[in-house]
Amino acid sequence: MNKNLTIKKIDNINGFKLDYALEQKLIDLEWRIQSKKFSELFAQISAETIKGIGISWSSPFHPYAKYIDVLANDSSFELMNHLLAATDTHDKIILSCWDHELEKIQLLKQFQFKLFRKTYIETYEISSLLKRLEQEQSTQTLIPLLEILNEPTLEQNLFKLLKYNYEQTHLDNPAKDVTWQTWKEILLDDTPDFNLSFVTVEENNVMAYIFLHPISPDHYEIGWVGMNNHTNLLPILKQQLIQLQRQGVKTVEFEIDTTNHMSWQFAALLQLEKKKSWNSYYVETM
């Protein structure tokens, strides 16, 4: 590191000049700094100009991990050392970046971070997806989320399954243990489409679900996806896409994790092998 550079722990970046290259990198993190939603903020400073940033934060829903990011050129190694020095009660330290951020990935390897998840976030034309699903047959009876919420037994069954599925697909970064009622609140707070979020039921047991979330009149997000045993989710998705198309919706967005074998059923349909990924790495603190 340049001897004229120092690393200081600061409370905010106000009053400092930002290096132009850093300013471009800070676009996605500036909101966290300005709203003070961070635990630590380290700055690489030269003559009152911030050249690099190291930041950490926590998540109340995933309380066992410390999340970090490093934005710098000359002092990435030193900033990383500062971020790793204090781990408090966290079991793991996690940093996520795009698969093309090769310098950051090389830095993570220097500190023995391990890749544990790839996430694909992509938007598709509904018409193109339906063409790929032409041969997919639908034989399941699909029940709207609205009806499930009016059936206490099925409602409890659904949200217990949602809780279980989420926990099983986040074993590397466990979620806080909360009740199925809390999972219901989390879903409803995310404004699902009550009529087009579909659930399949067999012998009074929830077998699968796909939640949809409206973003705009012509764009939806595919939300949580889950199943009990080995259910084919593609027929459910196909029916949802047909209904969305009838309503004039043009595009849908997917967020698919490699740690989620349920949503990974869509990988071939979405041709994820050709897409960029948001990669998550961790190192254990104990």
Kinemage of the C-alpha trace (Angstrom):
@kinemage 1
@onewidth
@group {chain A} dominant
@subgroup {mainchain}
@vectorlist {calphas} color= white
{ca met a 1} P 0.000 0.000 0.000
{ca asn a 2} L 1.136 3.556 -0.721
{ca lys a 3} L 2.749 5.006 2.433
{ca asn a 4} L 0.802 8.237 1.950
{ca leu a 5} L -2.443 6.319 2.395
{ca thr a 6} L -3.968 5.602 5.790
{ca ile a 7} L -6.946 3.491 6.816
{ca lys a 8} L -9.371 4.973 9.330
{ca lys a 9} L -12.657 3.871 10.807
{ca ile a 10} L -15.222 6.573 10.044
{ca asp a 11} L -18.927 7.202 10.683
{ca asn a 12} L -19.793 8.661 7.292
{ca ile a 13} L -18.211 9.889 4.072
{ca asn a 14} L -19.490 13.458 4.349
{ca gly a 15} L -16.706 16.019 4.344
{ca phe a 16} L -14.430 13.818 2.282
{ca lys a 17} L -13.737 13.986 -1.401
{ca leu a 18} L -14.348 10.692 -3.179
{ca asp a 19} L -11.901 9.366 -5.713
{ca tyr a 20} L -13.641 9.272 -9.097
{ca ala a 21} L -13.028 5.551 -9.615
{ca leu a 22} L -14.431 4.816 -6.146
{ca glu a 23} L -17.452 7.027 -6.765
{ca gln a 24} L -18.459 4.811 -9.679
{ca lys a 25} L -18.082 1.658 -7.576
{ca leu a 26} L -20.100 3.105 -4.680
{ca ile a 27} L -23.355 3.425 -6.602
{ca asp a 28} L -24.848 0.231 -5.151
{ca leu a 29} L -23.596 0.815 -1.593
{ca glu a 30} L -24.012 4.550 -1.081
{ca trp a 31} L -27.590 4.143 0.173
{ca arg a 32} L -26.327 1.873 2.969
{ca ile a 33} L -23.684 4.396 3.990
{ca gln a 34} L -25.998 7.420 3.872
{ca ser a 35} L -28.757 5.628 5.814
{ca lys a 36} L -26.152 4.301 8.293
{ca lys a 37} L -27.214 0.696 7.783
{ca phe a 38} L -23.730 -0.632 8.437
{ca ser a 39} L -21.713 -1.951 11.378
{ca glu a 40} L -18.224 -0.816 10.372
{ca leu a 41} L -16.943 1.621 7.788
{ca phe a 42} L -13.232 1.782 7.017
{ca ala a 43} L -11.789 4.313 4.590
{ca gln a 44} L -8.478 4.381 2.757
{ca ile a 45} L -7.641 8.108 2.840
{ca ser a 46} L -5.040 10.260 1.117
{ca ala a 47} L -5.091 14.051 1.581
{ca glu a 48} L -8.765 14.043 2.643
{ca thr a 49} L -9.695 11.985 -0.417
{ca ile a 50} L -11.230 8.552 0.110
{ca lys a 51} L -9.559 6.084 -2.232
{ca gly a 52} L -11.136 2.888 -0.910
{ca ile a 53} L -13.929 1.630 1.339
{ca gly a 54} L -14.359 -1.444 3.526
{ca ile a 55} L -17.840 -1.914 4.958
{ca ser a 56} L -19.686 -4.499 7.050
{ca trp a 57} L -23.309 -4.997 8.046
{ca ser a 58} L -25.598 -7.626 9.496
{ca ser a 59} L -29.016 -9.062 8.733
{ca pro a 60} L -31.614 -9.661 11.459
{ca phe a 61} L -33.031 -12.502 9.364
{ca his a 62} L -29.633 -14.191 8.922
{ca pro a 63} L -28.046 -13.273 12.280
{ca tyr a 64} L -25.090 -15.678 12.206
{ca ala a 65} L -23.220 -14.045 9.327
{ca lys a 66} L -21.318 -10.799 8.966
{ca tyr a 67} L -21.634 -9.293 5.482
{ca ile a 68} L -18.785 -7.281 4.012
{ca asp a 69} L -17.636 -5.554 0.854
{ca val a 70} L -14.362 -3.982 -0.241
{ca leu a 71} L -14.135 -1.237 -2.857
{ca ala a 72} L -10.531 -0.236 -3.463
{ca asn a 73} L -7.524 -0.532 -5.728
{ca asp a 74} L -4.282 -0.197 -3.739
{ca ser a 75} L -5.412 -1.272 -0.268
{ca ser a 76} L -7.934 -4.085 -0.695
{ca phe a 77} L -5.768 -6.461 1.338
{ca glu a 78} L -5.434 -4.038 4.278
{ca leu a 79} L -9.136 -3.157 4.247
{ca met a 80} L -9.995 -6.852 4.274
{ca asn a 81} L -7.736 -7.378 7.296
{ca his a 82} L -9.612 -4.661 9.170
{ca leu a 83} L -12.985 -6.190 8.303
{ca leu a 84} L -11.902 -9.664 9.402
{ca ala a 85} L -10.385 -8.479 12.686
{ca ala a 86} L -13.657 -8.121 14.620
{ca thr a 87} L -16.185 -10.911 14.127
{ca asp a 88} L -18.309 -10.463 17.265
{ca thr a 89} L -20.743 -13.384 17.498
{ca his a 90} L -20.802 -14.245 13.805
{ca asp a 91} L -19.933 -17.736 12.581
{ca lys a 92} L -19.192 -16.700 9.009
{ca ile a 93} L -18.168 -13.678 6.992
{ca ile a 94} L -19.840 -13.364 3.592
{ca leu a 95} L -18.958 -11.298 0.546
{ca ser a 96} L -20.892 -11.399 -2.725
{ca cys a 97} L -19.829 -10.109 -6.128
{ca trp a 98} L -20.437 -10.625 -9.840
{ca asp a 99} L -18.622 -13.491 -11.512
{ca his a 100} L -16.660 -11.048 -13.703
{ca glu a 101} L -15.136 -9.169 -10.719
{ca leu a 102} L -11.941 -11.173 -11.016
{ca glu a 103} L -9.739 -8.963 -8.821
{ca lys a 104} L -12.199 -9.210 -5.945
{ca ile a 105} L -12.494 -12.978 -6.385
{ca gln a 106} L -8.702 -13.267 -6.313
{ca leu a 107} L -8.658 -11.251 -3.073
{ca leu a 108} L -11.203 -13.627 -1.547
{ca lys a 109} L -9.063 -16.616 -2.457
{ca gln a 110} L -6.113 -15.007 -0.659
{ca phe a 111} L -8.202 -15.025 2.512
{ca gln a 112} L -9.456 -18.605 2.023
{ca phe a 113} L -13.046 -17.657 1.187
{ca lys a 114} L -15.093 -20.462 -0.384
{ca leu a 115} L -17.752 -20.123 -3.059
{ca phe a 116} L -21.020 -21.499 -1.676
{ca arg a 117} L -23.748 -20.095 -3.909
{ca lys a 118} L -24.377 -18.624 -7.337
{ca thr a 119} L -27.476 -16.517 -7.922
{ca tyr a 120} L -28.925 -15.774 -11.341
{ca ile a 121} L -31.189 -12.725 -11.699
{ca glu a 122} L -32.667 -12.502 -15.167
{ca thr a 123} L -35.714 -11.098 -16.976
{ca tyr a 124} L -37.480 -12.966 -19.796
{ca glu a 125} L -40.208 -12.345 -22.335
{ca ile a 126} L -43.225 -14.450 -21.376
{ca ser a 127} L -43.876 -15.288 -25.018
{ca ser a 128} L -40.413 -16.838 -25.439
{ca leu a 129} L -40.759 -18.934 -22.275
{ca leu a 130} L -44.138 -20.261 -23.368
{ca lys a 131} L -42.646 -21.374 -26.677
{ca arg a 132} L -40.079 -23.418 -24.769
{ca leu a 133} L -42.851 -24.898 -22.592
{ca glu a 134} L -45.139 -25.953 -25.441
{ca gln a 135} L -44.661 -29.671 -24.739
{ca glu a 136} L -45.209 -29.307 -20.986
{ca gln a 137} L -48.574 -30.796 -19.995
{ca ser a 138} L -50.569 -29.556 -17.014
{ca thr a 139} L -52.522 -32.158 -15.071
{ca gln a 140} L -52.510 -30.553 -11.628
{ca thr a 141} L -55.339 -28.669 -9.976
{ca leu a 142} L -53.980 -25.252 -9.049
{ca ile a 143} L -55.393 -23.397 -6.055
{ca pro a 144} L -54.886 -19.622 -5.749
{ca leu a 145} L -53.139 -18.360 -2.622
{ca leu a 146} L -56.318 -16.442 -1.750
{ca glu a 147} L -58.242 -19.696 -1.291
{ca ile a 148} L -55.466 -21.282 0.764
{ca leu a 149} L -55.545 -18.339 3.189
{ca asn a 150} L -59.220 -19.093 3.838
{ca glu a 151} L -58.497 -22.729 4.751
{ca pro a 152} L -56.727 -22.795 8.173
{ca thr a 153} L -55.303 -26.309 7.823
{ca leu a 154} L -53.906 -25.725 4.344
{ca glu a 155} L -52.661 -22.270 5.314
{ca gln a 156} L -50.624 -23.717 8.176
{ca asn a 157} L -49.430 -26.551 5.962
{ca leu a 158} L -48.265 -24.097 3.282
{ca phe a 159} L -46.294 -21.794 5.544
{ca lys a 160} L -44.705 -24.639 7.496
{ca leu a 161} L -43.527 -26.033 4.164
{ca leu a 162} L -42.270 -22.594 3.106
{ca lys a 163} L -40.340 -22.278 6.374
{ca tyr a 164} L -38.841 -25.763 5.997
{ca asn a 165} L -37.865 -25.266 2.359
{ca tyr a 166} L -36.199 -21.925 3.010
{ca glu a 167} L -34.226 -23.296 5.954
{ca gln a 168} L -33.069 -26.346 3.995
{ca thr a 169} L -31.826 -24.212 1.105
{ca his a 170} L -29.915 -21.830 3.401
{ca leu a 171} L -27.870 -24.286 5.463
{ca asp a 172} L -24.637 -22.402 4.692
{ca asn a 173} L -26.138 -19.199 6.083
{ca pro a 174} L -28.976 -20.208 8.432
{ca ala a 175} L -32.025 -18.038 8.892
{ca lys a 176} L -33.348 -16.971 12.265
{ca asp a 177} L -35.795 -19.536 13.633
{ca val a 178} L -39.252 -17.943 13.525
{ca thr a 179} L -42.792 -19.312 13.513
{ca trp a 180} L -44.771 -20.232 10.413
{ca gln a 181} L -47.040 -17.283 11.225
{ca thr a 182} L -44.032 -14.973 10.830
{ca trp a 183} L -43.301 -16.552 7.447
{ca lys a 184} L -46.865 -15.762 6.459
{ca glu a 185} L -46.347 -12.121 7.454
{ca ile a 186} L -43.099 -11.953 5.476
{ca leu a 187} L -44.788 -13.241 2.339
{ca leu a 188} L -47.840 -11.007 2.634
{ca asp a 189} L -45.648 -7.953 3.263
{ca asp a 190} L -44.056 -8.652 -0.121
{ca thr a 191} L -47.425 -8.096 -1.872
{ca pro a 192} L -47.966 -11.371 -3.729
{ca asp a 193} L -50.606 -11.735 -6.418
{ca phe a 194} L -53.256 -13.616 -4.445
{ca asn a 195} L -54.986 -14.959 -7.535
{ca leu a 196} L -51.979 -16.004 -9.616
{ca ser a 197} L -49.745 -17.349 -6.842
{ca phe a 198} L -50.612 -21.027 -7.176
{ca val a 199} L -50.506 -23.951 -4.746
{ca thr a 200} L -51.037 -27.647 -5.508
{ca val a 201} L -52.700 -29.901 -2.954
{ca glu a 202} L -52.990 -33.691 -2.724
{ca glu a 203} L -54.985 -35.456 0.001
{ca asn a 204} L -55.164 -32.225 1.981
{ca asn a 205} L -51.377 -31.749 1.879
{ca val a 206} L -49.609 -28.887 0.131
{ca met a 207} L -47.338 -30.370 -2.530
{ca ala a 208} L -45.930 -27.293 -4.274
{ca tyr a 209} L -46.187 -23.512 -4.585
{ca ile a 210} L -44.963 -20.674 -6.789
{ca phe a 211} L -45.592 -17.108 -5.636
{ca leu a 212} L -45.881 -14.220 -8.094
{ca his a 213} L -45.334 -10.539 -7.316
{ca pro a 214} L -46.523 -7.648 -9.519
{ca ile a 215} L -43.892 -4.977 -10.141
{ca ser a 216} L -45.662 -2.994 -12.868
{ca pro a 217} L -48.642 -3.589 -15.179
{ca asp a 218} L -46.417 -5.410 -17.668
{ca his a 219} L -43.750 -6.943 -15.416
{ca tyr a 220} L -43.865 -9.554 -12.618
{ca glu a 221} L -41.345 -11.281 -10.379
{ca ile a 222} L -41.330 -15.006 -9.700
{ca gly a 223} L -41.000 -15.235 -5.929
{ca trp a 224} L -40.512 -18.168 -3.571
{ca val a 225} L -40.790 -21.584 -5.158
{ca gly a 226} L -41.142 -24.794 -3.181
{ca met a 227} L -42.352 -28.346 -3.091
{ca asn a 228} L -42.965 -31.391 -0.948
{ca asn a 229} L -41.139 -34.446 -2.328
{ca his a 230} L -40.396 -34.467 -6.061
{ca thr a 231} L -43.022 -32.324 -7.735
{ca asn a 232} L -42.602 -31.074 -11.290
{ca leu a 233} L -42.920 -27.295 -11.033
{ca leu a 234} L -42.861 -26.533 -14.760
{ca pro a 235} L -46.602 -27.206 -15.354
{ca ile a 236} L -47.442 -24.758 -12.560
{ca leu a 237} L -45.153 -22.117 -14.011
{ca lys a 238} L -46.604 -22.635 -17.475
{ca gln a 239} L -50.153 -21.990 -16.269
{ca gln a 240} L -49.021 -18.870 -14.428
{ca leu a 241} L -47.293 -17.536 -17.531
{ca ile a 242} L -50.406 -18.192 -19.618
{ca gln a 243} L -52.536 -16.260 -17.127
{ca leu a 244} L -50.032 -13.396 -16.976
{ca gln a 245} L -49.941 -13.161 -20.758
{ca arg a 246} L -53.743 -12.981 -20.868
{ca gln a 247} L -53.566 -10.030 -18.473
{ca gly a 248} L -51.122 -8.191 -20.724
{ca val a 249} L -47.976 -8.858 -18.700
{ca lys a 250} L -44.940 -8.973 -20.994
{ca thr a 251} L -41.957 -9.969 -18.854
{ca val a 252} L -41.060 -11.920 -15.711
{ca glu a 253} L -37.955 -11.836 -13.540
{ca phe a 254} L -36.422 -14.887 -11.865
{ca glu a 255} L -33.916 -15.099 -9.021
{ca ile a 256} L -32.457 -18.601 -8.973
{ca asp a 257} L -29.919 -19.924 -6.443
{ca thr a 258} L -27.714 -22.937 -7.051
{ca thr a 259} L -28.404 -23.959 -3.436
{ca asn a 260} L -32.134 -24.275 -4.148
{ca his a 261} L -32.832 -27.560 -5.937
{ca met a 262} L -36.497 -26.604 -6.275
{ca ser a 263} L -36.129 -23.399 -8.277
{ca trp a 264} L -33.179 -25.009 -10.060
{ca gln a 265} L -35.796 -27.013 -11.969
{ca phe a 266} L -36.057 -23.871 -14.114
{ca ala a 267} L -32.328 -23.750 -14.960
{ca ala a 268} L -32.592 -25.445 -18.352
{ca leu a 269} L -35.688 -23.460 -19.332
{ca leu a 270} L -33.923 -20.212 -18.456
{ca gln a 271} L -30.631 -21.275 -20.061
{ca leu a 272} L -28.722 -20.168 -16.978
{ca glu a 273} L -25.447 -21.663 -18.167
{ca lys a 274} L -25.204 -18.662 -20.517
{ca lys a 275} L -25.983 -16.036 -17.871
{ca lys a 276} L -23.854 -14.023 -15.465
{ca ser a 277} L -24.050 -14.930 -11.783
{ca trp a 278} L -23.929 -13.109 -8.459
{ca asn a 279} L -21.486 -15.247 -6.460
{ca ser a 280} L -21.454 -15.546 -2.672
{ca tyr a 281} L -18.339 -16.552 -0.735
{ca tyr a 282} L -17.794 -17.218 2.952
{ca val a 283} L -15.003 -17.829 5.416
{ca glu a 284} L -15.630 -19.301 8.857
{ca thr a 285} L -14.615 -17.283 11.897
{ca met a 286} L -14.347 -20.155 14.369
